[in-house]
């Protein structure tokens, strides 16, 4: 493999909202030194109430759906939580220990590519990476 490609599993409807450009901050309890492009994998978990609250109807699950770029990571305090609510879209209350993953340049695949996800950032093997590149719109 010439270059390592990374992926992150994100529950729906969050992955869909990132692809729509409505969600530009992903909330995580951990950070990484990595910055750059990564593939978006939509997890299998279903939360129909959350889907309905954002107007998403049966978004793809258990598949790669696109890619985005991790620009920066910032720790979140109560002020940032409120100031960035329109970017992270979480309607809940601030909780200490969260990080804002600032995302940009989301691209949707022409068709979802079914495959298992994993926890944390994970490496995409060369065969899957070729399939994902071929599926970019």
N, C-alpha and C positions, 0 to 999 in steps of 0.2 A: 504494500500500500504506500502510495507516494506521500499522502498527507492524512493525518488523523482527522476524522470528522466526528463531531459530537452531536448528541441528541438529548432531549429532556422530555420526560412524560409529564403532561399537564392535564388535569381533569377538564372535562367539558362542563359548562360552556366556555370556560376560560380560554382554551386553545382556540376556539372559534372566534372569540372576542379579540384575541391577539391578531388573528388573520384579518379581521375586519378593520383593524386599526383603532378599535375602541378602547382596548386595554394595552397600555404601553409600559406598565409596571407589573411585573410578576412578583408576588410576595413569596419569600422563602425564609426558612429558619436557619439557613446556612449560606455561606458565600464561597466564592471560588476566585482564583487568580485569573481564570480564563476570560478572555474578551474576544468576541468575534461571532461568526455565524454558527448557528446550530439548528438541527432539525427538530421540528415540533411533532411529538408523538401525543395523540389524544388517548388518555387512559380509558379503561373499560367502565369505570364507575358511572352510575346513572343517578342524577338528582333532578327529577322532572320539575320540581318546584323552582329550582334555580334556572333550569332551561327556560321555563315559562316567564320568569321574572325578567329575563334579558331578551325575550322574543326569539329564542333559538328553538328550532323544531327538529328534534332527532339528529343532532350533529354527529358526524362520524366518531366512532369509538374503537379502541383497540387497533389503531392504525396511525401511520405517519400522515400528516395533513398539510405540512408546509415547512417553512424555515423562517427564522428571524435572526436578528443580530443583537447580541448582548453588548451594550455600549459601556455600561458602568454598573456598579453595585454600591448602594448607600445604606447605612443603618437607618432605621426608622425610629423616630421619637414621636410623641403624641402630636406635636405641631406638624411634622411632615405627614403623618397619617392623615390628618384632616386636609392639609393643603393638597396632597396628592390623591385624595379619594377619587376624583374624576379620572385618574389614570390607572389606579389599581382596582377600582370598582367594587371593593369589599364594603358591604354595608354594615359590617359588625363594628365592634369597639376595638380600639387600639390595644394591642398586646405587646409587651416588651419582648425583645429578642428577634424581631423580624428584620429582614433586609429587602430593599427595593431593587429588583433587577430591572434596569432601564433598557427597554427593547426598542428597536427600530427596524424598518425595512422588511416587514413581514411579507412573505410570498406564499401563495396557496399552490398546492399541487393540483394538477388537472383532475386527478382522481386520488382518493386516499389509497395508501399502500398498506394493507393489513400486515401487521407484525407485532410481536410482543414488545412491551416497553420495559423499563427498569427504573430503579430508584436512582436519584442523583443524576449528574451528567454522566452519560455513558457513551462509549465508543461505538460507532457504526461500522460494521465490517464492509469490506470493499464491494462485495456483491450487492448488498443492500444499498450502499451509497450510489452505485451505478443506477439502480432502479429508481432511487429518489431523484437523482439529477434528470433522468429521462422523463420523470413525471412532472417536473416543474412547468408551469404554464408559460 
